[in-house]
Amino acid sequence: MKNLIALTLLLGGSTLLCAQKPAKTPATYKPVKSEMYRKGWIDFNKNGVKDVYEDPSAPLEARIENLLQQMTLDEKTCQMVTLYGYKRVLKDDQSGVVAQNQLSDRT
């Protein structure tokens, strides 16, 4: 009896699996293709144009100046208060906000 039930479930389950249509990939899905890596440079802002700051052969001062010209005040402020790879933890959650407000008041 147990074998008959198991066989019925097995055959019935496989029939349901065969009857299902394969899942289609939605038309809106497109695999992410990284187009930021170009021959000899990286398109960091993904605009398709080699900006001065993206050109590794450009002088360092020119690259820095070009990047700073393109950054907003918020981007500059956040960059200044970010601690990359440093073994220090901000004292409180508001430190970034306070620093941003202080820098904004100076301009």
C-alpha positions as CSV (number, residue, x, y, z in Angstrom):
1,M,0.0,0.0,0.0
2,K,2.8,2.4,0.9
3,N,4.5,1.6,-2.4
4,L,1.3,2.4,-4.3
5,I,1.0,5.8,-2.5
6,A,4.6,6.6,-3.1
7,L,4.3,5.7,-6.8
8,T,1.2,7.7,-7.2
9,L,2.8,10.8,-5.6
10,L,5.9,10.3,-7.7
11,L,4.1,10.0,-11.0
12,G,1.6,12.7,-10.1
13,G,4.3,15.1,-9.1
14,S,6.3,14.5,-12.3
15,T,3.2,15.0,-14.4
16,L,2.8,18.4,-12.7
17,L,6.4,19.3,-13.3
18,C,6.1,18.4,-17.0
19,A,2.9,20.5,-17.4
20,Q,4.6,23.6,-16.1
21,K,5.9,26.1,-18.6
22,P,9.5,27.2,-18.2
23,A,9.9,30.5,-16.5
24,K,10.6,33.4,-18.9
25,T,13.1,36.1,-18.2
26,P,11.3,39.5,-17.9
27,A,11.8,41.8,-20.8
28,T,13.1,44.5,-18.5
29,Y,15.9,42.4,-17.2
30,K,19.3,43.0,-18.8
31,P,22.5,41.6,-17.4
32,V,24.8,44.3,-16.0
33,K,27.5,44.9,-18.5
34,S,30.3,47.0,-17.1
35,E,31.2,49.6,-19.6
36,M,33.3,51.7,-17.2
37,Y,36.5,49.8,-17.9
38,R,38.1,51.2,-21.1
39,K,41.4,50.5,-22.8
40,G,43.9,52.3,-20.6
41,W,41.4,54.2,-18.3
42,I,38.4,53.8,-16.1
43,D,35.2,55.8,-16.8
44,F,34.3,56.4,-13.1
45,N,31.3,58.6,-13.8
46,K,30.2,56.4,-16.7
47,N,29.6,59.3,-19.1
48,G,31.5,57.7,-22.0
49,V,34.0,60.5,-22.1
50,K,37.6,60.5,-20.7
51,D,37.6,63.3,-18.2
52,V,40.9,64.8,-17.1
53,Y,40.6,63.2,-13.7
54,E,40.1,59.8,-15.3
55,D,43.2,60.1,-17.6
56,P,46.1,58.4,-15.9
57,S,48.6,60.2,-18.2
58,A,47.4,63.7,-17.1
59,P,49.3,65.6,-14.4
60,L,48.2,64.9,-10.9
61,E,47.3,68.5,-10.1
62,A,45.2,68.8,-13.2
63,R,43.4,65.5,-12.3
64,I,42.7,66.8,-8.8
65,E,41.4,70.2,-10.0
66,N,39.1,68.6,-12.6
67,L,37.7,66.2,-10.1
68,L,37.0,68.9,-7.5
69,Q,35.3,71.1,-10.1
70,Q,32.9,68.2,-10.9
71,M,32.1,67.4,-7.3
72,T,29.2,69.0,-5.4
73,L,29.6,70.6,-2.0
74,D,27.8,67.6,-0.4
75,E,30.2,65.2,-2.1
76,K,33.2,67.2,-1.0
77,T,31.9,67.4,2.6
78,C,31.2,63.6,2.8
79,Q,34.6,62.8,1.4
80,M,36.3,64.9,4.0
81,V,34.5,63.3,7.0
82,T,34.8,59.7,5.7
83,L,37.4,57.6,7.5
84,Y,38.6,55.0,4.9
85,G,40.5,52.2,6.4
86,Y,41.3,54.1,9.6
87,K,41.1,52.4,13.0
88,R,39.0,55.2,14.4
89,V,35.3,55.2,15.1
90,L,33.2,58.3,15.1
91,K,32.1,59.3,18.6
92,D,28.5,59.7,17.8
93,D,26.0,59.3,14.9
94,Q,25.8,63.1,14.4
95,S,29.5,63.7,13.7
96,G,29.1,63.7,9.9
97,V,26.1,66.0,10.1
98,V,27.9,68.4,12.4
99,A,31.0,68.5,10.2
100,Q,28.9,69.1,7.1
101,N,27.0,72.0,8.7
102,Q,30.3,73.5,9.9
103,L,31.8,73.3,6.4
104,S,28.7,74.6,4.8
105,D,28.7,77.7,7.2
106,R,32.2,78.6,6.0
107,T,31.2,79.0,2.3
